[in-house]
Amino acid sequence: MAVAPLAALHRKLFDETDGSKFARLKERLLKKHAADERLAVLDILMAYARDGQLLHWRTFLMSDIVHLVEGSQHAAFFSWALEQPTLAYWGVDGLLKSTGVDAYAPLVALAASSATSLEVRAKAIKSLAMFSRQPFDQGLPSDPGHWKTEQLRLGAVLAWQADGYPDGAGYKAPATHYTLTQPLSRLEIAATFLERKLALQRQRKQDLAQPSNWLTVASAEDMAEIDAHWVLPEIYRRFLEWYSPLRVHVDGKRFPQGLHLYGAAELVKAQHGYSVHAVHHHQIAAWPPKLVVIADAGGDPYCVHLDERSIDGDLPVYRAEHGTGEWRFELHTDDFIDFLHQIALAA
């Protein structure tokens, strides 16, 4: 008697001892059967997470399980997963997805337990913050695996629990300048083009607790600090004031190492390692004093010159390679607005 395709895949998964072959079998299982036989596929994946012989794959399958689960039918599995050190990380999201607010109490207990790994405790707090819209994760790395023990904010979490787990207000999107919807000048049009490309990145991935890839209105304090250090060319200063990059990072063929475009809040500190000594903070004599670094790609600085400005908006951007023993600057583009277009096309 012929074995049904799903049953045959089930058997092959449990028999396979080669990780690469297992990965291909798993992808075939999801691609061919997950849409029409979701519950059966879930049963297979959860059975492997419990008893499969490739231990690392028992962990890796958890994200697929969380993605496929709907409703509370599999809540018991996620409750069990929270007790398994290698499965608990994704078990957090699974329990929230399957039971909603009923997951709050066990996840708070998990976060408060010193016997639980830091990574899992941080994940519990991060996921609780996202689900409840409470600001337990404000300003912290989007990946809770990078949190430190002192960043767990258990006091706030326990106070929230004592208050009956109220929903929070969530995070507002960063403030943007009105000209991004009504661009007129060359600078405004270039900034709008870049903003639209960054918005596509934000649609794919965005965490408003630590927003990234935005063009935002700079604070008066940040602009005052900049003005205390330099008299910037007008077009670049206006760009910072109206369209300050907030954790803007793009990559592509033009910037294969990825380009980080500095915002007003980081511009002064971003000079460290270039014109300013990174440790002692004194001016480095070998650095041309009129060059301000506005971006870097893998450590290679992109700069504007303080004395080069013109009425029509042309502002050259220079680039140098780091690690060559001395700085050798070359003209990258003779137009700052063209530089913004390059960044937008790479986004």
C-alpha positions, 0 to 999 in steps of 0.5 A: 500500500502506498504511503500518503505524501505527508506520512512519508515526509513525517517518517523521513523527517524523523529518520534523517540524521543529516542537518542539511537534508533535514532542512530541505525536507522541512521546507518541502513539508511547509511548502507543499502541505502547510496551507491545506494541512496546517494542523497535521503539519503542526502536529509533525513539527511539535512532535519533532520539537519534543522528541526529534533526534537532531537537537538543534533542529528541535529549537529551530522548528519553534519559529515555524510552529509559532508562525503556523499556530492559530487559536488556543488549541496548542496552548499546552505545547507552549506551556510545556516549551516554556519549561524547556531551556532550549525551546522557551525563547520561542515558547514565549511568543507561542503562548502569547499567540495562542492564549493572549492575555492569559499568558501574562501571568506565566510570562511575568513569572518567567521574566522574574525567575533568576533561574531562567536564562537572561535571553529568555527573561528578556524575550518574555519582557519584550514580547509582553511589551509588544503585545500589551503596548506597554513601554517595557522595551523603550529605547532598548535593542530590538533584539532582546538577546542583546539586553543586559540584566539591568535593562530588564525593568522588572519593577515596571513589569511587576507594577503592571501586573499588580495593576491588573495588566492594563493595556498601554498606549504604545509608541508614536511614530517619530515626528516628520517634517511637513515638506515630506508630503509637500516637497518643492525644493530640490532638497525637499524632493530628494528627502521625500524620495529617500523617505519613501524608500525608507518607508518600504524598509519599515513596512518589512521590519520596524520596532517603534520602541527603537525606531529605525530608518526614519527621517525625523525633525531634529531636536533643538538641543541637538541642533544647538550642540551641532551649532556649537561645534561647527557652522555647517553649510546651509543645505546640510544643516537644513537637511539635519534640522528637517530630515535628521536620519534616525538609525538610517542604514542602507546597503546595495551594490553602491554600498556593499558594506552598508552605509550609515547616514548620521542624524543630528543626535549622533553627528558630534559623537560620530566624529570620534575615531576620525577627527576626534580621538575615540578615547581621549577626545582630543583633535587628531592632527592628521585629520583635515580640520574642515571636514565633517563626517556625515556617514560611513560605509564599513568605516570609510568616511563620507564628509562635507567641507565646512567652507564649500557651499553655494547658493544653488545647493551644490555641496561636494561629498568626499570619501576616503578609505580607512586602514590605509595608514593615511587619509586620502580623500577623493570626490565622491559626488559634487552634489549632496542632493545626488548623494541622497539619491544614491542612498535612496536607490540603495535602500 
